[in-house]
Each structure stands twice: as C-alpha cells, then as structure tokens.
C-alpha cells in the first residue's frame, strides 16, 4: 500500500519558540516602564538635563575631596572617567586641599557655566511657563564671538607665544560655555515641547 506524500499544505503549523515567548513576555512587562520613562523625560526634560549636568559638574570637585580623605582609589577612578574630556594637566588645574580637581580650569569653567545657564533657564521657565522658548536663541555668530577669546588664549599658548593663567582660562571658558548654553537651551525647549505634543496626540489616538 502506497503511503501518501505530504504536500506543502499538509505541513504542521510552526510552533512559536520559547525565545519568542520570552521576548513577547519581556516586551509586555517592560513597555509600561519604558513609556513612563519616556513620558517623564519629555515632560521634565529641564529637571533631567540639569540634574545630569550637576552630577557631571560636581564629580570632578569630589575627586580632590576623596583624595584628601585618603580614598585614593575612587579619586583615581574619577580621573579616569574624565580623562577623555580633558588633558588634566596639573599646572592648568585648580586644587582643593592640596589635591587636583579632575578637570582643568578651562573645562571646569565651561561645564559649570553651561549648567548655571541651564538652572537660570529652568527658573525663567518656571516664572514664564507659557513662553516657549523663554528667550530666543542668539545668532550663531554671537556664539563664535564668545568662543573667540578661548580660541585665542588656547592657540597662542599652544604655539608658545605666551603662557595663560588659570584665571584667564576660567574667564574664557565661562564666556564660551555660558553662551553655548544660551544658544542650546531654547532649541531644546522647543524640541521637547513638540515631542510632548506628538506624544500626547499619539496617546489620544491609541486610547480612542
């Protein structure tokens, strides 16, 4: 007796693998959390941004404090973390309690001034919540003018024409970092506002 050959239509349906089931389960449980985080960032982007900047700005100052407390390993770890962002030359850095801050005077000034402008923007946004952006972004050439003293100070020192000072490095860094933040924050504010509108509209459509 001949045995019938199964055709393509007679093949049993493919069964979902355990890996697929696991992925779907993870997605089902992770989706609410991911959506909550995304919604929080969109609504509170200023808080998130300024908090992250504060941590980034404060940690270099923590390094000399840890070193002064004889906690050498965490202090060295902080220097390693910030090494990609700064040359960390001792002669161009500030010191606390006889120990070097983890980034140079110029980088410190850039980072701190950027964060300070972010805090000022958050305060202005709280006072004028309906105004987006709180202030108009300056033209690009104004940012270039603000960066020019830093460039002149750095390049003339680089080519050996003169030696700068930590005070001058801090002044030029503050000017450049502060103006960069004045330029960036209005665009961030407008962009996150549009993202919030798109997010809320997509949620309304999903609910409807």
C-alpha positions in Angstrom: 0.0 0.0 0.0 1.4 3.3 -1.1 2.0 6.0 1.6 0.7 9.4 0.5 3.3 12.1 0.3 2.5 15.2 2.3 2.4 18.3 0.3 3.2 21.8 1.4 -0.3 22.4 2.6 -0.1 19.3 4.8 2.9 20.6 6.9 2.0 21.2 10.5 1.9 24.9 11.5 5.1 26.2 13.0 5.0 26.4 16.8 6.3 29.6 18.5 9.7 29.1 20.1 10.4 29.6 23.7 12.7 32.5 22.8 9.8 34.3 21.0 7.5 33.7 24.0 10.2 35.1 26.3 10.6 38.2 24.1 6.9 38.9 24.0 6.6 38.5 27.8 9.5 40.9 28.4 8.1 43.4 25.9 4.7 43.2 27.6 6.2 43.9 31.1 8.8 46.4 30.0 6.6 48.5 27.7 4.8 50.4 30.6 8.1 51.2 32.3 9.7 52.4 29.1 6.7 54.5 28.3 6.7 56.0 31.8 10.4 56.9 31.5 9.9 58.5 28.1 6.9 60.5 29.2 8.8 61.7 32.3 11.8 62.8 30.2 9.6 64.6 27.7 7.6 66.4 30.5 10.5 67.1 32.8 13.4 67.4 30.4 14.8 70.5 32.2 15.0 68.7 35.5 16.6 65.6 34.0 19.1 67.7 32.0 20.1 70.0 34.8 20.4 67.1 37.3 22.6 65.1 34.9 24.7 68.2 34.3 25.0 68.9 38.0 26.4 65.3 38.6 28.8 65.8 35.7 30.0 69.2 37.0 30.2 68.1 40.7 32.2 64.9 40.4 35.5 66.5 39.3 35.4 68.5 42.6 34.7 65.3 44.5 38.0 63.8 43.4 40.3 66.1 45.5 37.9 65.7 48.5 38.2 61.9 48.3 42.0 62.2 47.9 42.2 64.4 50.9 40.3 61.7 52.9 42.9 59.2 51.7 40.3 57.5 49.4 42.8 57.3 46.6 41.1 54.5 44.5 37.7 56.3 44.0 39.6 59.6 43.3 41.7 57.9 40.6 38.6 56.3 39.1 37.1 59.8 38.7 40.2 61.0 37.0 39.9 58.0 34.6 36.3 58.8 33.9 37.0 62.4 32.9 40.3 61.7 31.1 38.6 61.5 27.7 37.1 65.0 28.2 40.2 66.9 29.4 44.1 66.8 29.4 44.1 67.1 33.2 47.5 68.9 33.3 48.2 69.8 37.0 49.7 73.2 36.1 46.4 74.2 34.4 44.0 72.9 37.1 42.6 74.1 40.3 43.4 72.4 43.6 41.3 71.7 46.7 43.0 70.9 50.0 46.2 70.4 48.1 44.7 67.9 45.6 43.9 68.4 41.9 40.4 68.8 40.6 39.7 66.1 38.0 39.4 68.5 35.0 41.4 71.7 34.1 40.4 75.2 35.0 39.1 75.9 31.5 36.9 72.8 31.3 35.6 73.4 34.8 34.5 76.9 33.7 32.8 75.6 30.5 30.9 72.9 32.4 29.9 75.0 35.4 28.8 78.0 33.2 26.7 75.7 31.0 25.0 74.2 34.0 24.4 77.6 35.6 22.7 78.9 32.4 20.6 75.7 32.4 19.5 76.5 36.0 18.7 80.1 35.0 16.6 78.8 32.1 14.7 76.4 34.4 14.0 79.3 36.8 12.8 81.5 33.9 10.7 78.7 32.5 9.0 78.3 35.9 8.2 82.0 36.1 7.0 82.1 32.4 5.6 78.6 31.8 3.7 79.7 28.7 6.7 81.2 27.0 8.5 78.7 24.7 11.3 79.3 24.4 11.9 81.5 27.3 14.4 83.6 25.4 15.3 83.5 21.7 18.5 81.7 20.7 21.3 84.2 19.8 22.7 84.0 16.2 25.5 81.6 15.5 27.9 84.4 15.0 27.4 85.6 18.6 28.4 82.1 19.8 31.5 82.4 17.6 32.4 85.7 19.1 32.0 84.3 22.6 34.3 81.3 21.8 36.9 83.5 20.1 38.7 84.6 23.3 39.0 81.0 24.4 40.4 80.1 21.0 42.9 82.9 21.0 44.0 82.1 24.6 44.4 78.4 23.8 46.1 78.8 20.4 48.6 81.5 21.5 49.6 79.2 24.4 49.8 76.1 22.2 52.2 77.7 19.8 54.4 79.1 22.5 53.7 82.8 22.1 52.6 83.3 25.7 51.6 81.4 28.8 48.0 81.7 30.0 46.8 81.7 33.6 44.1 79.7 35.3 42.1 82.8 35.9 42.2 83.7 32.2 41.3 80.1 31.3 38.3 80.2 33.7 37.1 83.6 32.3 37.3 82.5 28.6 35.8 79.1 29.4 32.9 80.7 31.3 32.2 83.0 28.4 32.2 80.1 25.9 30.3 77.6 27.9 27.7 80.2 29.0 27.0 81.4 25.5 26.8 77.9 24.2 24.1 77.1 26.8 22.2 80.3 26.0 22.2 79.1 22.4 21.3 75.5 23.0 18.5 75.6 25.6 15.9 77.5 23.5 16.2 74.8 20.8 15.9 72.0 23.4 12.8 73.7 24.9 11.1 74.0 21.6 12.1 70.5 20.5 10.8 68.8 23.7 7.6 70.8 23.5 6.9 69.5 20.0 7.8 66.0 21.2 5.4 66.3 24.1 2.6 67.4 21.7 3.3 64.4 19.4 3.4 62.1 22.3 0.1 63.3 23.8 -1.6 63.1 20.4 -0.4 59.5 19.8 -1.6 58.5 23.3 -5.1 60.1 22.5 -5.3 58.2 19.2 -4.3 54.9 20.9 -6.9 55.4 23.6 -9.6 56.3 21.0 
